[in-house]
Amino acid sequence: MSEPVLFVGCPTCGKAVSKQAAACPSCGHQFKAPGAFNPFHDLVHGCLVLVVIGFVLFCILAIGKM
């Protein structure tokens, strides 16, 4: 079973555009660069970003206590 396609309104022309589209097919408004990485859209990458941020903060706090 495939995922349902979600649509958003284009901020330029207001027409419905797939959330997976890089640009609006009607007016060409760019939503993201082709192949762009959105860490909060992909759960695995989003979790990895949070882990890295947590590790960096831990290191900063550990160094500050020395």
MMTF fields as JSON, N, C-alpha, C and O atoms, coordinates in Angstrom:
{
  "mmtfVersion": "1.0.0",
  "mmtfProducer": "UNKNOWN",
  "numBonds": 263,
  "numAtoms": 264,
  "numGroups": 66,
  "numChains": 1,
  "numModels": 1,
  "chainsPerModel": [1],
  "groupsPerChain": [66],
  "chainIdList": ["A"],
  "bondAtomList": [4, 2, 8, 6, 12, 10, 16, 14, 20, 18, 24, 22, 28, 26, 32, 30, 36, 34, 40, 38, 44, 42, 48, 46, 52, 50, 56, 54, 60, 58, 64, 62, 68, 66, 72, 70, 76, 74, 80, 78, 84, 82, 88, 86, 92, 90, 96, 94, 100, 98, 104, 102, 108, 106, 112, 110, 116, 114, 120, 118, 124, 122, 128, 126, 132, 130, 136, 134, 140, 138, 144, 142, 148, 146, 152, 150, 156, 154, 160, 158, 164, 162, 168, 166, 172, 170, 176, 174, 180, 178, 184, 182, 188, 186, 192, 190, 196, 194, 200, 198, 204, 202, 208, 206, 212, 210, 216, 214, 220, 218, 224, 222, 228, 226, 232, 230, 236, 234, 240, 238, 244, 242, 248, 246, 252, 250, 256, 254, 260, 258],
  "bondOrderList": [1, 1, 1, 1, 1, 1, 1, 1, 1, 1, 1, 1, 1, 1, 1, 1, 1, 1, 1, 1, 1, 1, 1, 1, 1, 1, 1, 1, 1, 1, 1, 1, 1, 1, 1, 1, 1, 1, 1, 1, 1, 1, 1, 1, 1, 1, 1, 1, 1, 1, 1, 1, 1, 1, 1, 1, 1, 1, 1, 1, 1, 1, 1, 1, 1],
  "groupList": [{"groupName": "MET", "atomNameList": ["N", "CA", "C", "O"], "elementList": ["N", "C", "C", "O"], "formalChargeList": [0, 0, 0, 0], "bondAtomList": [1, 0, 2, 1, 3, 2], "bondOrderList": [1, 1, 2], "singleLetterCode": "M", "chemCompType": "L-PEPTIDE LINKING"}, {"groupName": "SER", "atomNameList": ["N", "CA", "C", "O"], "elementList": ["N", "C", "C", "O"], "formalChargeList": [0, 0, 0, 0], "bondAtomList": [1, 0, 2, 1, 3, 2], "bondOrderList": [1, 1, 2], "singleLetterCode": "S", "chemCompType": "L-PEPTIDE LINKING"}, {"groupName": "GLU", "atomNameList": ["N", "CA", "C", "O"], "elementList": ["N", "C", "C", "O"], "formalChargeList": [0, 0, 0, 0], "bondAtomList": [1, 0, 2, 1, 3, 2], "bondOrderList": [1, 1, 2], "singleLetterCode": "E", "chemCompType": "L-PEPTIDE LINKING"}, {"groupName": "PRO", "atomNameList": ["N", "CA", "C", "O"], "elementList": ["N", "C", "C", "O"], "formalChargeList": [0, 0, 0, 0], "bondAtomList": [1, 0, 2, 1, 3, 2], "bondOrderList": [1, 1, 2], "singleLetterCode": "P", "chemCompType": "L-PEPTIDE LINKING"}, {"groupName": "VAL", "atomNameList": ["N", "CA", "C", "O"], "elementList": ["N", "C", "C", "O"], "formalChargeList": [0, 0, 0, 0], "bondAtomList": [1, 0, 2, 1, 3, 2], "bondOrderList": [1, 1, 2], "singleLetterCode": "V", "chemCompType": "L-PEPTIDE LINKING"}, {"groupName": "LEU", "atomNameList": ["N", "CA", "C", "O"], "elementList": ["N", "C", "C", "O"], "formalChargeList": [0, 0, 0, 0], "bondAtomList": [1, 0, 2, 1, 3, 2], "bondOrderList": [1, 1, 2], "singleLetterCode": "L", "chemCompType": "L-PEPTIDE LINKING"}, {"groupName": "PHE", "atomNameList": ["N", "CA", "C", "O"], "elementList": ["N", "C", "C", "O"], "formalChargeList": [0, 0, 0, 0], "bondAtomList": [1, 0, 2, 1, 3, 2], "bondOrderList": [1, 1, 2], "singleLetterCode": "F", "chemCompType": "L-PEPTIDE LINKING"}, {"groupName": "GLY", "atomNameList": ["N", "CA", "C", "O"], "elementList": ["N", "C", "C", "O"], "formalChargeList": [0, 0, 0, 0], "bondAtomList": [1, 0, 2, 1, 3, 2], "bondOrderList": [1, 1, 2], "singleLetterCode": "G", "chemCompType": "PEPTIDE LINKING"}, {"groupName": "CYS", "atomNameList": ["N", "CA", "C", "O"], "elementList": ["N", "C", "C", "O"], "formalChargeList": [0, 0, 0, 0], "bondAtomList": [1, 0, 2, 1, 3, 2], "bondOrderList": [1, 1, 2], "singleLetterCode": "C", "chemCompType": "L-PEPTIDE LINKING"}, {"groupName": "THR", "atomNameList": ["N", "CA", "C", "O"], "elementList": ["N", "C", "C", "O"], "formalChargeList": [0, 0, 0, 0], "bondAtomList": [1, 0, 2, 1, 3, 2], "bondOrderList": [1, 1, 2], "singleLetterCode": "T", "chemCompType": "L-PEPTIDE LINKING"}, {"groupName": "LYS", "atomNameList": ["N", "CA", "C", "O"], "elementList": ["N", "C", "C", "O"], "formalChargeList": [0, 0, 0, 0], "bondAtomList": [1, 0, 2, 1, 3, 2], "bondOrderList": [1, 1, 2], "singleLetterCode": "K", "chemCompType": "L-PEPTIDE LINKING"}, {"groupName": "ALA", "atomNameList": ["N", "CA", "C", "O"], "elementList": ["N", "C", "C", "O"], "formalChargeList": [0, 0, 0, 0], "bondAtomList": [1, 0, 2, 1, 3, 2], "bondOrderList": [1, 1, 2], "singleLetterCode": "A", "chemCompType": "L-PEPTIDE LINKING"}, {"groupName": "GLN", "atomNameList": ["N", "CA", "C", "O"], "elementList": ["N", "C", "C", "O"], "formalChargeList": [0, 0, 0, 0], "bondAtomList": [1, 0, 2, 1, 3, 2], "bondOrderList": [1, 1, 2], "singleLetterCode": "Q", "chemCompType": "L-PEPTIDE LINKING"}, {"groupName": "HIS", "atomNameList": ["N", "CA", "C", "O"], "elementList": ["N", "C", "C", "O"], "formalChargeList": [0, 0, 0, 0], "bondAtomList": [1, 0, 2, 1, 3, 2], "bondOrderList": [1, 1, 2], "singleLetterCode": "H", "chemCompType": "L-PEPTIDE LINKING"}, {"groupName": "ASN", "atomNameList": ["N", "CA", "C", "O"], "elementList": ["N", "C", "C", "O"], "formalChargeList": [0, 0, 0, 0], "bondAtomList": [1, 0, 2, 1, 3, 2], "bondOrderList": [1, 1, 2], "singleLetterCode": "N", "chemCompType": "L-PEPTIDE LINKING"}, {"groupName": "ASP", "atomNameList": ["N", "CA", "C", "O"], "elementList": ["N", "C", "C", "O"], "formalChargeList": [0, 0, 0, 0], "bondAtomList": [1, 0, 2, 1, 3, 2], "bondOrderList": [1, 1, 2], "singleLetterCode": "D", "chemCompType": "L-PEPTIDE LINKING"}, {"groupName": "ILE", "atomNameList": ["N", "CA", "C", "O"], "elementList": ["N", "C", "C", "O"], "formalChargeList": [0, 0, 0, 0], "bondAtomList": [1, 0, 2, 1, 3, 2], "bondOrderList": [1, 1, 2], "singleLetterCode": "I", "chemCompType": "L-PEPTIDE LINKING"}],
  "groupTypeList": [0, 1, 2, 3, 4, 5, 6, 4, 7, 8, 3, 9, 8, 7, 10, 11, 4, 1, 10, 12, 11, 11, 11, 8, 3, 1, 8, 7, 13, 12, 6, 10, 11, 3, 7, 11, 6, 14, 3, 6, 13, 15, 5, 4, 13, 7, 8, 5, 4, 5, 4, 4, 16, 7, 6, 4, 5, 6, 8, 16, 5, 11, 16, 7, 10, 0],
  "groupIdList": [1, 2, 3, 4, 5, 6, 7, 8, 9, 10, 11, 12, 13, 14, 15, 16, 17, 18, 19, 20, 21, 22, 23, 24, 25, 26, 27, 28, 29, 30, 31, 32, 33, 34, 35, 36, 37, 38, 39, 40, 41, 42, 43, 44, 45, 46, 47, 48, 49, 50, 51, 52, 53, 54, 55, 56, 57, 58, 59, 60, 61, 62, 63, 64, 65, 66],
  "secStructList": [7, 7, 7, 7, 7, 7, 3, 3, 3, 7, 6, 6, 6, 7, 7, 3, 3, 3, 6, 6, 7, 1, 5, 7, 6, 6, 6, 7, 7, 5, 1, 1, 7, 6, 6, 7, 7, 7, 6, 6, 6, 1, 2, 2, 2, 2, 2, 2, 2, 2, 2, 2, 2, 2, 2, 2, 2, 2, 2, 2, 2, 2, 2, 2, 6, 7],
  "xCoordList": [0.841, 0.0, 0.893, 1.81, 0.646, 1.481, 0.96, -0.201, 1.861, 1.502, 0.587, 0.725, -0.347, -1.169, -0.329, 0.564, -0.615, 0.12, -0.506, -1.715, 0.316, -0.168, 0.095, 1.122, -0.835, -0.722, -0.659, -1.237, 0.045, 0.116, -0.215, -0.137, -0.58, -0.855, 0.432, 1.242, 0.627, 1.796, 1.655, 0.605, 2.708, 2.607, 2.553, 2.146, 2.959, 2.967, 1.64, 1.041, 1.175, -0.046, -1.256, -2.383, -1.032, -2.133, -2.655, -3.573, -2.103, -2.581, -2.031, -0.989, -2.729, -2.3, -1.088, -1.071, -0.069, 1.173, 1.54, 1.355, 2.057, 2.506, 3.602, 4.451, 3.585, 4.624, 5.996, 7.019, 6.023, 7.278, 7.878, 9.012, 7.125, 7.596, 8.687, 8.627, 9.674, 10.74, 10.293, 10.811, 9.324, 8.841, 7.385, 6.919, 6.673, 5.274, 5.234, 5.917, 4.448, 4.379, 3.653, 3.812, 2.86, 2.132, 2.966, 3.036, 3.612, 4.326, 5.841, 6.574, 6.322, 7.76, 8.367, 9.586, 7.518, 8.038, 8.848, 8.358, 10.088, 10.975, 10.666, 10.698, 10.367, 10.138, 11.443, 11.696, 12.251, 13.548, 14.416, 13.919, 15.702, 16.614, 16.44, 16.185, 16.569, 16.45, 17.439, 18.635, 16.924, 17.761, 18.094, 18.935, 17.45, 17.746, 17.349, 16.427, 18.048, 17.834, 17.065, 17.515, 15.932, 15.129, 15.142, 14.406, 15.974, 16.14, 14.878, 14.771, 13.93, 12.726, 11.621, 10.56, 11.849, 10.866, 11.12, 10.18, 12.351, 12.72, 13.038, 13.966, 12.285, 12.399, 13.8, 14.324, 14.408, 15.735, 16.766, 17.561, 16.76, 17.711, 17.428, 18.358, 16.161, 15.805, 16.332, 16.839, 16.214, 16.74, 18.257, 18.829, 18.901, 20.36, 20.803, 21.784, 20.104, 20.42, 20.286, 21.139, 19.23, 19.045, 20.151, 20.611, 20.584, 21.67, 22.966, 23.685, 23.26, 24.488, 24.436, 25.426, 23.306, 23.165, 23.334, 24.005, 22.733, 22.882, 24.323, 24.783, 25.039, 26.443, 27.298, 28.165, 27.051, 27.812, 27.551, 28.485, 26.297, 25.976, 26.626, 27.143, 26.603, 27.25, 28.742, 29.296, 29.39, 30.828, 31.116, 32.078, 30.294, 30.485, 30.337, 31.133, 29.313, 29.102, 30.206, 30.616, 30.698, 31.763, 33.053, 33.778, 33.347, 34.572, 34.456, 35.443, 33.246, 33.026, 33.235, 33.563, 33.051, 33.215, 34.656, 34.968, 35.553, 36.957, 37.697, 38.891],
  "yCoordList": [-1.171, 0.0, 1.242, 1.335, 2.186, 3.377, 4.482, 4.487, 5.417, 6.553, 7.489, 7.624, 8.139, 9.129, 10.353, 10.732, 10.96, 12.148, 13.346, 13.564, 14.119, 15.29, 16.531, 16.641, 17.446, 18.668, 19.889, 19.901, 20.905, 22.196, 23.274, 23.044, 24.434, 25.556, 26.282, 26.559, 26.588, 27.351, 28.779, 29.397, 29.322, 30.681, 31.763, 32.893, 31.424, 32.41, 32.447, 33.511, 31.266, 31.243, 30.647, 30.795, 29.962, 29.416, 28.072, 27.531, 27.514, 26.223, 25.08, 25.225, 23.947, 22.775, 22.125, 21.883, 21.847, 21.255, 20.119, 20.238, 19.024, 17.897, 18.35, 19.165, 17.817, 18.159, 17.649, 18.115, 16.698, 16.132, 16.93, 16.677, 17.886, 18.657, 19.644, 20.241, 19.804, 20.775, 22.176, 23.175, 22.238, 23.525, 23.396, 22.298, 24.498, 24.52, 24.336, 25.062, 23.381, 23.177, 24.314, 24.476, 25.1, 26.195, 27.452, 28.018, 27.899, 29.178, 29.039, 29.999, 27.847, 27.628, 28.016, 27.971, 28.405, 28.767, 27.604, 26.476, 27.869, 26.834, 26.594, 27.529, 25.351, 24.989, 24.561, 24.867, 23.865, 23.409, 23.114, 22.916, 23.087, 22.74, 21.26, 20.462, 20.875, 19.454, 18.62, 18.91, 17.591, 16.722, 17.31, 16.766, 18.416, 19.065, 18.163, 17.355, 18.314, 17.502, 18.322, 19.398, 17.836, 18.486, 17.581, 16.595, 17.896, 16.983, 16.777, 15.775, 17.68, 17.529, 16.819, 16.542, 16.523, 15.794, 14.292, 13.498, 13.919, 12.513, 12.135, 12.688, 11.204, 10.846, 10.376, 10.786, 9.538, 9.006, 10.124, 10.218, 10.968, 12.076, 13.087, 13.659, 13.311, 14.226, 13.743, 14.535, 12.441, 11.874, 11.988, 12.286, 11.757, 11.872, 13.304, 13.517, 14.268, 15.672, 15.975, 16.658, 15.479, 15.714, 15.067, 15.655, 13.871, 13.196, 13.991, 14.165, 14.466, 15.244, 16.545, 16.923, 17.228, 18.472, 18.184, 18.939, 17.098, 16.722, 16.42, 16.807, 15.738, 15.404, 16.67, 16.805, 17.588, 18.836, 19.634, 20.168, 19.715, 20.426, 19.752, 20.431, 18.435, 17.692, 18.008, 18.248, 18.008, 18.313, 19.727, 19.952, 20.674, 22.062, 22.187, 22.861, 21.534, 21.606, 20.881, 21.336, 19.764, 19.017, 19.817, 19.811, 20.501, 21.312, 22.514, 22.934, 23.062, 24.219, 23.904, 24.802, 22.644, 22.255, 21.966, 21.811, 21.889, 21.573, 22.754, 22.657],
  "zCoordList": [0.0, 0.0, 0.0, 0.816, -0.888, -0.998, -0.081, 0.328, 0.227, 1.07, 0.296, -0.92, 0.989, 0.296, -0.042, 0.716, -1.167, -1.587, -0.877, -0.967, -0.174, 0.546, -0.295, -0.965, -0.246, -1.029, -0.119, 0.967, -0.575, 0.102, -0.909, -2.116, -0.428, -1.324, -1.664, -0.779, -2.923, -3.357, -2.823, -3.002, -2.161, -1.625, -2.71, -2.439, -3.919, -5.003, -5.752, -5.914, -6.214, -7.032, -6.32, -6.791, -5.171, -4.39, -4.854, -4.236, -5.918, -6.418, -5.569, -4.929, -5.562, -4.8, -5.46, -6.667, -4.634, -5.117, -4.171, -2.96, -4.712, -3.899, -2.945, -3.31, -1.709, -0.734, -1.174, -0.673, -2.104, -2.574, -3.736, -4.142, -4.268, -5.42, -5.011, -3.937, -5.875, -5.631, -6.048, -5.549, -6.97, -7.469, -7.884, -8.188, -7.897, -8.335, -9.853, -10.576, -10.345, -11.801, -12.524, -13.733, -11.798, -12.437, -12.603, -13.694, -11.501, -11.556, -11.404, -11.642, -11.009, -10.892, -9.553, -9.391, -8.574, -7.24, -6.673, -6.626, -6.239, -5.703, -4.234, -3.434, -3.87, -2.473, -1.82, -0.655, -2.566, -2.07, -3.275, -4.383, -3.049, -4.132, -4.463, -3.56, -5.72, -6.065, -5.256, -5.221, -4.614, -3.799, -2.443, -1.728, -2.07, -0.788, 0.365, 0.255, 1.451, 2.636, 3.662, 4.056, 4.092, 5.122, 6.343, 6.38, 7.359, 8.49, 9.309, 10.016, 9.238, 10.032, 9.26, 9.819, 7.998, 7.195, 7.272, 7.271, 7.335, 7.374, 8.816, 9.406, 9.391, 10.801, 11.178, 12.214, 10.374, 10.699, 10.72, 11.656, 9.702, 9.657, 10.762, 11.332, 11.066, 12.144, 13.485, 14.28, 13.74, 14.984, 15.026, 16.075, 13.911, 13.855, 14.138, 14.85, 13.597, 13.853, 15.341, 15.909, 15.979, 17.413, 18.237, 19.216, 17.86, 18.57, 18.447, 19.43, 17.256, 17.046, 17.844, 18.47, 17.829, 18.6, 20.085, 20.788, 20.571, 21.97, 22.334, 23.407, 21.459, 21.71, 21.761, 22.625, 20.839, 20.818, 22.101, 22.699, 22.52, 23.758, 24.959, 25.847, 24.993, 26.088, 26.131, 27.204, 24.974, 24.927, 25.403, 26.136, 24.994, 25.41, 26.924, 27.578, 27.477, 28.931, 29.686, 30.754, 29.156, 29.816, 29.825, 30.819, 28.736, 28.654, 29.595, 30.199, 29.715, 30.574, 32.045, 32.82, 32.455, 33.853, 34.213, 35.393, 33.226, 33.498, 34.052, 34.336]
}
